[in-house]
Amino acid sequence: MSKTLENKAVVFTPERLAKAEEIIARYPEGRQKSALLPLLHLLQEQEGWTSPEGMDYVARLLDIQPIEVYEVATFYTMYHIEPVGKHVIEYCRTGPCCLMGGEDVLAHLKQRLGIETGQTTVDGQFTLKEVECLAACGMGPVFQIREKYYMNLTNERVDEIIDELSK
Amino acid sequence: MATKILTEHINVPGIETFDVYRKHGGYTAVEKALKTMTPDAIVEEVKKAGVRGRGGAGFPMGMKWSFLAKPEGVPRYLVCNADESEPGTFKDHYLMKMIPHLLIEGMIVSSYALGANKSFIYVRGELMYVIHILEKAIAEAKAKGFLGKNILGSGYDLELVVQPGGGAYICGEETALLESLEGKRGNPRNKPPFPAVKGLYQSPTVVNNVESIATTSWIVNNGGDAYAAIGIGRSTGTKLISASGHIRKPGVYEIELGVPVEDFIFADEWCGGIRPGHKFKALVAGGSSVPILPSNLALTLANGEKRLMSYESLSDGGFATGTMLGSGGFIVFDETACIVRNTWNFSRFYHHESCGQCSPCREGTGWMEKVLHRIEYGHGHQQDIDLLVDVAKKIEGNTICPLGDAAAWPVASAIRHFRDEFQWHIDHPAEATQPGAVYRGEMALV
């Protein structure tokens, strides 16, 4: 999936642009920078990742310097600042999930996908990331793909999920 | 039947919709507040209730409200902290997902009390699906005239904005949250000035946890005295406890403060005991930051009395033999859990989540993680245990925000109560690094 990046200009779809304008209007006059985190989510939803061109586009929308976007995008963990696969698995590695066997299930998931944490499968379908606590500790082990939480994971359940998403 | 302030109707089918919530007494607090009460009268009731910040710090909510500066012509803000990220804590996630209108109603009542016309709910970005649930609930409330201009003809205007975070534990710290809400990196601010004077956009701001704000509707409806009559001593009211780990029934439970820890773990009404065939070894009672306790100290105070689920009882004995209620992230460990591995895991968390502003935290958390890693993986040095204690001491109290303390306490307490287990890892590396190997020396198991 590590294709060379093309300098492709990024523009929001008309629906997303309307959404972006609605978000910017939520904040008091002169405080439009508050829209930065929501707009970066919108960008990633459209592009699949938070590309440099996309960040520059967001900077122009908010009338701020590109560096103000880069420093924020690199601070928070949810923005993928490198290209990722179609499905990004964000796997909780924190204590309570580990107590419920999270480490063993993660080992199984890596074996199943044939990749290590931080890598993408050769077919570009899956990227595996380890993340910190997802606030679902009573239902661990847990991972998240986009907005969806997958909870009470077992090796069998992981296989089912991967099979389903591979179709 | 124990009093349920937040979760009484949580399992009613359709309670996430305005109509069903309304049918079960929802939004009566907004009617009562806006039609019959002054803002100051609400602040008084919340003070009388004695409700303490449910995010972890336990600071009296009414007092926090009364600190809010009110200069002429400057807007004031209420910001709800829904950045729930403390390992072991998942109550706000549950509450917002199941009964979103409870938070919306609390936001309206609280915003009115504080004189805020635009309020924010800052939700951790990973919970995007919950953000959609909240936005839908807000749209419903607005359509029914409970939000927007001139609410219920009272002349009071309120707009609610749901703001997603970007993935950062530090944004649960209130000034980091405000920085983030302004579209910046989540670096905590120096205090003073406190947010009550200069908060969001340099305006007076109150930041409260989801659960704290959600209690205000009940307090408006029933009065502060009624709330204060629940619970024990200065631990008034109910608390949501997120129970996880080696128990039979993990989940979120609303308890009246004052329930014995032993009952909470072993009674069928709550955790239902340790999973079959295993024994209770250790407890983290209030989220990963608070000191870990061995089972005997978790259940009993130094004077032999039962330890209770309350702010005072959990902290009885100080850090020598006590802990904290914190966020109510209740993590139970049985005898199969390795304390060294768990401490390393938590240290890795704090290292990962340190914002990097203060050297003691930025460097110290990484150092502790490294040393714990080498002990866990069979390369520990004899002096490592003392080194960890020393590093933890040098972080604690020396940082802008409490993340440094939160990183130091789990390490210091694990060594305080489970030193033999660390020593065993250093003395017997070959044995300790076998798959599934756990220290089996002398320890209290219940």
Contacts between the chains, C-beta under 8 A, distances in Angstrom:
chain1	res1	chain2	res2	distance
A	26	B	161	4.9
A	27	B	161	7.7
A	28	B	75	7.3
A	28	B	118	7.3
A	28	B	201	6.6
A	31	B	182	7.2
A	31	B	201	5.8
A	33	B	182	6.4
A	33	B	183	3.7
A	33	B	184	7.6
A	34	B	163	7.5
A	34	B	181	6.1
A	34	B	182	5.7
A	34	B	183	4.9
A	35	B	183	6.8
A	36	B	183	3.6
A	37	B	125	7.2
A	37	B	163	7.2
A	37	B	164	6.1
A	37	B	165	6.7
A	37	B	166	4.8
A	37	B	180	6.8
A	37	B	183	6.5
A	38	B	163	7.0
A	38	B	164	5.7
A	40	B	166	6.8
A	41	B	125	6.5
A	41	B	128	7.4
A	41	B	164	5.8
A	41	B	166	7.6
A	62	B	183	7.8
A	64	B	183	8.0
A	68	B	183	7.8
A	71	B	185	6.0
A	72	B	166	7.3
A	72	B	183	6.8
A	72	B	184	6.5
A	72	B	185	5.9
A	73	B	166	8.0
A	75	B	166	7.4
A	75	B	168	6.7
A	75	B	185	4.2
A	75	B	186	6.6
A	75	B	355	7.9
A	76	B	125	7.4
A	76	B	165	7.3
A	76	B	166	2.9
A	76	B	167	4.7
A	76	B	168	5.2
A	76	B	186	7.6
A	77	B	166	7.4
A	77	B	167	3.7
A	77	B	168	6.6
A	78	B	125	5.0
A	78	B	126	6.8
A	78	B	166	5.1
A	78	B	167	3.6
A	79	B	166	6.3
A	79	B	167	7.7
A	90	B	126	7.7
A	93	B	345	7.6
A	93	B	348	8.0
A	94	B	87	4.8
A	94	B	288	7.8
A	94	B	345	6.7
A	94	B	346	7.9
A	94	B	349	5.7
A	95	B	87	5.4
A	95	B	88	7.3
A	95	B	288	6.3
A	95	B	331	6.9
A	95	B	342	5.4
A	95	B	345	4.8
A	95	B	346	5.7
A	95	B	349	7.4
A	96	B	87	6.1
A	96	B	88	5.4
A	96	B	244	4.4
A	96	B	245	6.1
A	96	B	331	5.5
A	98	B	341	7.8
A	98	B	342	7.5
A	98	B	345	5.9
A	99	B	244	7.5
A	99	B	245	5.0
A	99	B	246	6.3
A	99	B	331	7.3
A	99	B	333	6.9
A	99	B	337	6.2
A	99	B	342	7.6
A	100	B	244	7.9
A	100	B	245	7.8
A	131	B	126	7.9
A	131	B	167	7.5
A	132	B	85	7.5
A	132	B	87	7.5
A	132	B	169	6.6
A	132	B	349	5.4
A	132	B	352	5.9
A	132	B	353	6.5
A	133	B	85	6.0
A	133	B	86	7.4
A	133	B	87	4.3
A	133	B	88	7.8
A	133	B	169	7.6
A	133	B	288	7.9
A	133	B	349	7.1
A	134	B	126	5.7
A	135	B	84	4.8
A	135	B	85	6.4
A	135	B	89	6.5
A	135	B	90	4.5
A	135	B	92	7.5
A	135	B	93	4.6
A	135	B	124	7.0
A	135	B	126	7.4
A	135	B	127	7.1
A	136	B	90	5.5
A	136	B	93	6.7
A	137	B	87	6.9
A	137	B	88	5.3
A	137	B	89	7.2
A	137	B	90	5.3
A	137	B	242	6.4
A	137	B	244	3.9
A	137	B	250	7.7
A	137	B	329	7.2
A	137	B	331	7.3
A	138	B	90	6.0
A	138	B	242	6.3
A	138	B	243	6.3
A	138	B	244	4.7
A	138	B	250	3.7
A	138	B	251	5.1
A	138	B	252	7.0
A	139	B	90	8.0
A	139	B	250	7.3
A	140	B	244	6.8
A	144	B	126	6.2
A	146	B	128	7.9
A	147	B	128	4.5
A	147	B	129	4.6
A	147	B	132	7.9
A	148	B	129	7.2
A	149	B	129	7.6
